[in-house]
């Protein structure tokens, strides 16, 4: 696989020719779970998380020594349609806040034992207003994908992805509608706090974008280029790179899930190496998770973005691996199993 994609055709080839993971490693993890000192399945979803991590490690040990959190930041031309309660200048201001350690994600990354990095995409230049034309031209779209792809270290044991971008819940709603159907009213939510009039403007902007670009949305990459944004394209590139490198992924909320969703539309198992960390309070996220057939790990009413839910879920993965690798087996601990009890 190339280190960068010069054409959308090359990107499509990479996204449809994926490594399927190590099924033997997953089966071995499941077999170990059955002999640990606990009733079968008693750790519930933690057992499945450990098995998932084993599958996507490319044979490397099941450890969580390095957790990387990457927040991609970008701006959106559709903000001109009055779809956000906040001005676009807040994107750069929040990036500075991240770098100064003053945001929620700084605290959550520290608690998770993770390293946080913030990446400004396209120097925070806005996309085109997608009600008037494609959000990105091909060169800009590929540049953002390649930036995200190159941002992923093969040395990471877990990658948490997030975003920052005023107006990007409108973009995520439009992209979700383009990929899975529905109208602006179906997908639009209040984002960072718009009022009823703003919500109506948001739905109209999404419908205008769908009307303009609807003939192209059967192609997931065209949908991403026309209806997405720079930071969303970077998230998609990072998610694809993680698949290649054997790095399991935690996706954040609505925007992040929408950003990665074209990979699932291109390939039915395109997001199998990624878990959705939480169910956002943003209106469209539950609908999107259902469309993708995934169950988020947490449901805490979050709607902040900036990888906050992914960072919160990272300790769950750490706990799952600790139990899986650290617990004694029935034999090593001298604990009788159900079959031993029946035999006696």
N, C-alpha and C positions, 0 to 999 in steps of 0.2 A: 504494500500500500504506500502511495507517495506521502511525503511529509507535507505537501501542500497540494491544493486542487486548482488547476489552471482553468478548468471548464466545469460547468454544471454537469456535463456528461460524466466526467471523472468522479465528481462527488457522488453522483447517482450510483455509479459502479461500486464505489467503496461502501455506500450505505445499503446496497443490496447483496454484497458478497461478504458476509460477516462470519467471524469465528463464532462457533456455537457454544463455546464454553466446554469445560471439562466434566462430562457426565460421570466419569469414573470417580473423580474427586468428590462430587456431590453424593454419589451413592455410598462412598466410603464414610463420608460424614454422617449420612443417615444411619448407616450400620453402627457407627460408634454411638450415636444417640440412643440406640436401642439397648446398649449394655451399660450405660451410665447409671449411677445410683439414684434413680428416680422412676416413678411409674412412666410407662411409654406415653410420650406426647404431653407430659405434665408441664413442660415449660412452654407449651403452646407455640406461639409464633416465633419466639426466640430460637427454637430449634430450626425452623425453616430459614431464619435469617442466617444462622451459622452455615447451613447447607448451601444457601445462595452464595455466601461469601466464598466458600470453598470452590464452587463451580467456576467463579470468574477470576481466580488468582493465577491462572496459567502455571499451576504446579508449585507456586511459592507458598511458604508457610502461612497458616491462618493466624496472623498477628495484626495488631492495629497500632503499630508504633508511629506511623505517620498519617495523620489526617490533614488533608488540604481543603481549605475553604476558598473558593474563588467567586468573587462577586463581579459580574460584568455590568458596566454602566453604559447607557446610551440615551439619546434623545430622539423625539418623535415629532414629525411635522404636523401630525393630526391634532396636536395640542391647540393649533390655531382654530380648531372647530369648537373650542370651549368645553372639552371633554374632561378637564381636570380642575380640581379646586386649587392646584398649586402651579406656579409658573415653572417653565423649563429650567430656569436658573437654579432651582433647588437641586437638580441632579448633580451639578458640579459642587454645590455647597455640601451635599451629603457625602460625596466622594472625599472631600477634604475632612469631613467629620470622621469617616471611616479611618482615614490615615492618621488622624489625631487620637484615635482610640475612644471616641465619644459616643459611638452608636451601639445599639443593642447587639449587633453581630460581633462587635469587639468583645463584649462581655461573654456572650454565648460561646464564641470560639475558644476563649480562655478556659471556660468551664469544661469544654469538650476536650481540651488538650490538643487543639487544632491550630494550624498556621493559617492566617487570613491573608489573602492577597486581593487587591482591587485592580481591575483592568478597565481602563477607559477605551471604549470602542469607537473608532472613527473620530478620535479626539473630541468626542461628545458633540460633533456636528449632527444636526437633526436629519432624520430621513425626510424624504418628500412626503407631503400630506397624501395619504393613500386614497383619499376621496377624489384626488385630482390625477393621480397616476401611480405607477408602482412605487412602493416605499423605497426600494433600492434598485439601482441598475445591477447588471450581472457582476461587474467588477467590484462594486462596493459590497455586494452580498458575499462573494467569494472571499474577499479580503477579511470580512468579519468572521466567516466560518474558519478560515485559516488561522486567524489570530486565536480563536477559541481552541482550535485543534492543537496549536503549538504551546498553549498555556498549560497543558496537562503533563505532569511529570510521571514517567513510568515507575518511579520509586514510591509513589503514594500507595498506601494500603486501603484508603477510602477517599473518595472525592465528593465534597459537598458543593453543590452548585447553587448560585443565587444571582439576583439582578438588582439593579437600581435604575429607574428611568421614569421620569414624570410622563404620564400618558400611556404607560405600557400595559395597563389592564385593558384599555381600549384595544390595543394591538393584539393582546392575547385573546380577547373575545372575538375579534374579527378573524384571526387565524384559526381559532377553534371552530367557528362557524364555517369557514371555508373548507376545513378538513372533514368535519363531521355533520354539517348541515345545520339548519336553523337560522333564525333571524337575529337582528340586533337586540330585540326585546328578550329573546331567549337567553342570550349570553351576557348582556351588559350587567355590570354590578356597580357598586358605589365607589370602588377603588379606594382612594385615600380620603374619601369623605365628600363627594359631590352631593348637591341637593337634588330635588326632584327634577327641576328644569335641566340641570346638568346631566342627569341620568337619561332624560329624553334626548338631549343633544348627542349623547354618547351612542344611544341606540340608532339614531338617524345616521350618524357618521359611519357606523358599522354597516348599516344597510346600504349606504351609498357606496362604500368600498366593495361590498359583495356584488352590487349591481354592475360596477365598473369592471371587476376582475373575475366575476363568476365563471366565465368561459375557460379560465385557466386553472381553477382550483382543484380539478381532478388530478393534477400533478402536484404532489406534496411539496416539492422543492420550489415550484413556481408560486404556490400558495405562500410559502415562507418568504420568498423574495418580494412578492407584491404586497402581502398583508402583514409581514413581520416587522422586525426592527434589527438594528445592528447588534444590540446585546443579545437578542433572541437567537440570531444567527450564530453568534459566538458560543452560546450555550449549546446549540445543536452540534457545532464543531467539537466542543470539549467532550460532549457525551459520546460522540463517535470515536474520538481519540482514546477515551477511557476503555472502550470496548476492545480496541486494538491492543492496548497496553496491559490488559488484565487488571484494571482498576475498577472495583465496584463503585457505583455512584448512588448518592442520595440527592434526588431532585427536591427543590424547595416547593413552593406553592403553585398558584395558578399560572403565573407568567412563565415560570421555569418549566412546568409540565407542558404547557402549550408550545414552548420553544423546542422541546425535545420530541413532541408528538409527530412531526413529519417523519422521523426515523421509524416509528411504529407503523405509519401508513405505507412506507416504502417496503417494509419487511415485517412480517407478523411478529417476529421475536426481536425486533430492533431495539427494544428497551428492556429486554430480560435481564440485563446486567445492572439495571437501575431500579431503585425503589422510590416511590413517592413518599416523602418524609412525613407529610401531614396533610390533612384536608383543610384547605384555607376557608375562611369565612366569606371570601369573595364568591359571589353568586354562581359563577360558572365552573368553579373547580370541582364540585361534586359531580356535575354533569360530565365534565371532561374525564375525570377518573373512571366514571362508569363507561364512557365510550371506549376508553383504553382497556377496560376490564381489570383495573388494578384497585387495590384497597390500601389507602394511605396508612402509615404506621400510627400516626397521632391525630387527634382531633381536639385542639385546644382553643379554637376560635381565633387563631392568628390570621392577620391580613397585612403583615408588615413587609413581607418580601425580604430582600437582602440576605438570603440564605438562613434566616432565623430558624425556620422549622427544620431545615437540614442539619444545622448545628445541634439543635435540641435532640434530634434522633440519633446522632452519632454515638452518644453513650449507650443507646440500646444495642447498637451493633457491637460496641466494645463488651457489653455485658453478655451478649449471646456468644461471642467468641471465647470469653473468659470461662463461661460455664462449660462450653464444648471441649475446650482444651485442658481445663484445670480440674474438672470433676473426676473422681475415682470411678472405675468400673466396678461392677458387682464382684468380680473375681478378685481384683486388687484390694478391695476394701473388706473382703470376707463377709459380704452382705448377701443373704439368701434372696433368690429371685422367686417369682410366683411359681415357676416350674419346679424349683427346689422344694417349695412348700407342698406342692401337689404330690411330688414323688415321695415325700416322707409321710 
